[in-house]
């Protein structure tokens, strides 16, 4: 069996904590031949193909249809290069996880909107006046760009600041997401890992300072799902699988859903250490069932 993992340059990844490397190493231990490539190595000439690098470092041209599974693990941002890569992957004739059409259709911020009953009060708009009115209603809010990642654009607002809202929306031309600020973020942002419709594990990311919670600047703490969070998992799981989205990281603050990470969900190394379970092995085994 041969797999391809599309990702950032592998030398830029941190071996001890990176999810992609954990999955690659685990798959190879199971006898799967895993090759890797960056999105720049994808191309089309008569058919979709790739210049892939094998375990020895050798590079060869291979039709994408030759792979039993392609893992799309390129980290955000979702830009036009990422977009074009998903289009080439859609022509592959192979099983791609996550489905490239779903990656195009479902922005990681906007994908949560059909599940607003699980979310904090939320507005998506480019209109600074609408955004200002929302802040006046809910007082403390966070605003974030729709194409941001790792919390880089998240900004807390205690009042409607016209200049900040104009800058965030590029003068009222670019929509942003604004949500009521959840004070429980200081307790932590819960990352929940799912394979298909199955809950695999979770970690509470408690910020070391401020309110930005991610694995880079937070303490990862052992945690479990509350009944409300289990309900969220039970509702989202079948819907995600129906879209061809088989590997995600949900973000929850105070039992409220804030984001669904579909492009490059992370955290399996940290959760494995906290729970004493080999999440990489469980995920690889799940992927194997998809190819059976």
N, C-alpha and C positions, 0 to 999 in steps of 0.2 A: 504494500500500500504506500502511495506517495502523496504527501501533503505539501502545499505551498503556504507560507506565512508572509503576507505583505505587511511591512512595518517600516518604522524609521530605521536609519542606519544602525545596525545591531551593535556597533562599537560605542554608540552613544547611550546605550541602555545600561542600567545598573543591575548586574547579574544577581545580586543577593535579594533584590526586592521587586524586580520587574516581572509582571504577569506573563508577558509574551515569552520571555526566556524560560520561565518555569514551565509553560505549556510545551515549548519546543523540546526542552530537555526530557520531560516526562514522555512525550510521544516517541522520541528516539529510543528511550529505554524500553518501550513496548514493541520495538522492532519496526516502527513506522519510519520511512525515509522522508525526512523533512527538509525542504529547501526554502530559502528565504529570498526576498527581493524588496526593494523600495518601489514606490509607485512610478518612479522614472523609468524603471526597467520593464514596465508593461507596454505592449505595442500591438498593432494590428497590421498584418500584411497577408492577405488571403484568409487568415483566421487570427483569433486572439491568442497572443503568445507572451512569453516573458523570457528575459535573461536572468536566470535563477542561479543562486549560489548554493552549493551543497555543503555537507558537513565538513568536507576537507578544504573548503575555500575555492573550489573550482567553479567556474561559471559556464553555463551552457544554455542554448536556446531550447525552449520546450513549449509546445502548444498547451494552453491552459486546460484544454479538455483532458489532458493526460493525468490530471490530479484527481484523486478521489475526493479531496476536500481542499478548499482555499479559505484560510482565515484572514479576513481583512482587519488588520490590527494597527493601521496607521493612526497615530495620535492626532487630535485636533490641532489647529483649527480646520474646520471644514471650509476649504477654499476651492477655487476653480480647478486646481490641479487634482485635489481629492475628488471633486465632482466628475472630472473626466475619467479618473481611474475607476470609479464605480461603473461608468458606462462601458468601459472595456471589460470589466469583470462580468457585467451582465451578458456579454457576448461569449463568455468562456465555455459554456456547455458543462461546467462543473458545479458542484454544490458549493456555494459561497456563504460563509457565516461571518458577520451577519449579512442577510440578503442585501445586495447593493441597491436594489430598487427601494428597499425600506430605508436605507441610509440616505437616499436622495429625498424620499418623501417625508421623513420624520426628523425634523430638527430636534436636537436633544432637549431644548427648552420647550418647544411647542408641542412635542409629543405627549406631554402630560395634560394638555388642555381638555381632552375628552373625559378626563377623570377628575374634574374640578371638585367633586364632592370630597376628594381626599386631600385637596390642596389648601394652602393659605389663601386668603383673598388675593386675587391676581388680576392685573390688567396688562394687556399687550397693545401698545399704541405708539404711533410716532408723533402724536399731537401733544405738545407741551402743556396745553391747557387741561386736557383730559388727565394727564399724568399729575399735574398740580392738584387738581380736584381730588384725585384718588389719595394723594398724600394728606390733604386736609381732612379727609374722612378717617384715615387710619393712623395718622400721626407718624409714627416711626415706620419707615419702609426701606426696602432694598431695591435698587435698580440694577439691571444687568443686561449686557448686550446679548443678542440671540446667538452670536457666533463665538462667545467667549468660552473658556474652559479653565479648570482648576481654580475657579473663583476669581480670576484675574480682573474682571471688569466689575465685580460686585461692589456696590457702594451704598453705604447706609445714609439715609437722609432723614433728618428730624423735622424738616420743613421743606416747602416747595421752593427750591432755589432755581430761579429762571435760567441762570447761566449754565448751571450743571445740566438741567434738562435739555437745553438747546444743544449743548456739547454732546450729550449722550445720544441724542436723536439726529445729529448732524443737521441741526437747524430745522427740525421737524420733518425730515425726509426718511429717516431710518427707524423702524419700530424697535422698541425695547420691551423687556418684561419688567414689571414692577410688582412687588409683593409686600404684603404686610410683614414687618420684621418680627421674627419669632424669637423671643427672649431665650427660649430653650436651646438656641444654638450654642450658648455658652456651656451647656452641659455636653454638647456634642452633636455632630451631624452623623447619622447612622448610614453607613454604606452596606447595602444588602446585595449579595451576589446570587444570581439566578442562572441556571442552565435549563433552557426550555421553560417549562412551567414550574420547575422545582427550585425551592429555596435551598441553597447550599450553605450559607453562612453569612455572618454580619460582623462588623466592627464599628464601635462608636469612636468617631474622630473628634476628640476634644481639643479645641484650639489652645495652643500654648500662650497665645496672647491675641486680643482682638476677637473678631467674629468670623474670620476666614478659616473654614475647616476643610482640610484635605490631608492626605497622608504625608505631604512634605513638611507641613508646619503644625501638625497636631499629634497628640498622644493617641495611639490606637489602643482601645480598651475592649475587653471581652464584653459581649452583650448578647441578648436574645430578642426575638420578636415579641411584641405585645399582641394581644388578641386583635387590636385594631390594625396593626401592621401586618399580621397574618392575613387579615381580610384583604388588604391592599394587594398582597402577593397572590392570593387566590383569584382575585379579579383580573389582575394584569397578566398573569402567566399564560392562560389560554389565548388571550388577545395577542400577546407578543408572538407566540408561536405561529398563530394564524398569519402574521405579517412576515414570517420567515426570520424573526429576530430571536435567536437562540441563546445569546450570551449577553447579559446586561448587568449593570450596577445601578440599583435604585438609590436615590438620596432622600433621606427622611429626616425632618427636624420636628421634634415634638409630636411624633406620630402623623405628621403631614408630609405628603409627597411633594418634592420640589423639582426633581429632575430624573430623567432616565438616561443613563449613559449607555449608548449603543455602539459608538465608533471604536472605543478602546477601553472597555471597563477594566479597572485595576483593583488591587487589594487582596488577591487570593493568597499571596505569600504571607501577608500580615495576619489574615484571618486563620490561615492554616497554623501559624505559630500560636495564636491565641487559643484555638480550639483543639489543637493536637490532632488535626485531620489533614490528609493529603488532598486538598481541594483540586490541585492541578490534575491529579490522577482521576478524580471523579469527573472533572470536566472533559478530559481527554476520552474517558470511557463513554461519556454521553455523546461526544462527537463521533466516536466509532459507531454507535448505534444509528446515527443519522446516515451513515454511508452503507449500512448493511443492506 
